[in-house]
Amino acid sequence: MFGILLTSFQQITYNVSRRHIRGRAVREKRRQPMRTALRRVRLQAGLTQSELARLVGLTRASYTNIEKGHKNPSVGTALRIARALNRPVEELFADESPAVQDVKSEGRAMRKGG
């Protein structure tokens, strides 16, 4: 049983660290940050980057890096941003990179027995 779990974990790890394009495995250069809807929602709320950063306790530069997708926020920071914008955190942050899709697909295949 442990061997099966280890093999499954190794396969998931492989899928996370590689990206499949046209049947070929291509190593990703680096992990892609989450894509965000922050800019759109922030503008709808009528806030500047500086104002929102101050509300959540960040520097403007740190907030800008999160909004542009250069950095991923911590869970606490993501929740503070969501509260400040009065939106669910799921609406603001989505991680749908190819690596996540591979893990989701692998999970479905494992549940089906394949």
Backbone torsions as a table, in degrees:
resi	resn	phi	psi	omega
1	MET	NA	-46.1	179.8
2	PHE	-60.3	-38.6	179.0
3	GLY	-62.0	-39.2	178.6
4	ILE	-66.1	-44.1	178.7
5	LEU	-62.9	-42.2	-179.9
6	LEU	-63.5	-43.5	178.7
7	THR	-61.9	-43.0	178.2
8	SER	-62.9	-42.7	178.7
9	PHE	-63.0	-41.8	179.1
10	GLN	-62.5	-40.2	179.3
11	GLN	-65.6	-43.1	178.4
12	ILE	-63.5	-43.8	178.4
13	THR	-60.1	-41.7	177.7
14	TYR	-59.9	-46.2	-178.9
15	ASN	-64.6	-34.8	179.9
16	VAL	-71.0	-37.0	-175.0
17	SER	-87.0	-7.2	179.7
18	ARG	-128.5	157.4	179.7
19	ARG	-121.5	132.7	-177.1
20	HIS	-97.9	120.0	179.0
21	ILE	-128.0	118.8	179.4
22	ARG	49.9	44.1	176.0
23	GLY	80.7	-5.8	179.5
24	ARG	-105.9	141.7	175.8
25	ALA	-88.1	124.4	-179.9
26	VAL	-122.3	126.0	-178.7
27	ARG	-71.4	129.4	176.5
28	GLU	-71.5	141.2	-178.6
29	LYS	-68.0	-38.7	176.1
30	ARG	-160.6	162.2	-179.9
31	ARG	-66.1	132.4	180.0
32	GLN	-82.3	133.9	175.4
33	PRO	-67.1	162.6	178.4
34	MET	-61.8	144.8	172.1
35	ARG	-80.5	145.0	-176.9
36	THR	-128.6	155.4	173.8
37	ALA	-107.1	16.7	-173.1
38	LEU	-58.5	-45.9	-175.0
39	ARG	-59.0	-48.7	-179.0
40	ARG	-58.9	-48.1	-177.5
41	VAL	-68.5	-39.7	178.8
42	ARG	-61.4	-44.6	179.2
43	LEU	-65.5	-38.2	176.6
44	GLN	-61.7	-34.0	179.1
45	ALA	-78.7	-8.4	178.8
46	GLY	74.0	29.8	-178.9
47	LEU	-109.2	147.2	171.2
48	THR	-86.4	166.7	175.9
49	GLN	-59.3	-42.2	-179.7
50	SER	-62.5	-42.6	-179.7
51	GLU	-64.4	-46.3	-179.9
52	LEU	-66.6	-40.9	178.2
53	ALA	-58.8	-43.6	-179.9
54	ARG	-64.5	-39.6	179.4
55	LEU	-61.9	-34.5	-176.3
56	VAL	-101.1	1.3	175.6
57	GLY	80.4	34.9	177.8
58	LEU	-119.6	162.2	168.7
59	THR	-77.3	158.2	178.2
60	ARG	-61.2	-38.6	-179.5
61	ALA	-62.8	-42.6	178.9
62	SER	-63.6	-45.0	179.2
63	TYR	-62.5	-43.0	-179.7
64	THR	-59.3	-41.7	178.0
65	ASN	-62.0	-36.9	177.5
66	ILE	-69.1	-47.5	-177.8
67	GLU	-61.3	-39.1	-179.4
68	LYS	-80.1	-5.9	178.9
69	GLY	83.3	14.0	178.2
70	HIS	-79.6	-26.2	179.6
71	LYS	-134.6	150.1	173.8
72	ASN	-95.7	136.3	178.5
73	PRO	-77.4	156.8	170.9
74	SER	-69.3	167.0	179.1
75	VAL	-60.9	-44.1	179.8
76	GLY	-60.7	-43.5	179.0
77	THR	-65.0	-42.6	178.8
78	ALA	-60.6	-41.3	179.1
79	LEU	-67.2	-39.6	177.9
80	ARG	-64.0	-40.9	178.1
81	ILE	-63.7	-44.8	-179.9
82	ALA	-61.3	-43.3	178.4
83	ARG	-63.0	-43.1	-178.9
84	ALA	-63.0	-33.2	-179.5
85	LEU	-92.8	-2.7	-179.6
86	ASN	56.0	44.5	179.8
87	ARG	-132.7	154.3	174.2
88	PRO	-68.2	143.1	-177.4
89	VAL	-60.2	-31.9	-179.7
90	GLU	-64.2	-28.6	179.2
91	GLU	-72.7	-31.9	-175.0
92	LEU	-86.2	-34.1	-174.1
93	PHE	-126.7	128.6	176.7
94	ALA	-136.9	130.4	177.4
95	ASP	-110.9	92.6	-179.1
96	GLU	-119.0	39.3	178.0
97	SER	-69.3	161.6	-179.7
98	PRO	-54.8	-34.1	-179.5
99	ALA	-63.4	-40.6	178.9
100	VAL	-67.3	-40.8	177.8
101	GLN	-60.7	-41.3	178.9
102	ASP	-61.4	-43.2	-179.8
103	VAL	-66.2	-41.0	177.3
104	LYS	-61.8	-44.1	179.5
105	SER	-63.5	-42.4	179.4
106	GLU	-61.7	-40.7	178.8
107	GLY	-63.5	-41.2	177.7
108	ARG	-64.1	-42.6	-179.7
109	ALA	-64.5	-38.9	-179.4
110	MET	-67.7	-36.8	179.0
111	ARG	-68.5	-32.2	179.9
112	LYS	-80.3	-7.5	178.9
113	GLY	91.8	11.5	-176.5
114	GLY	-115.3	NA	NA
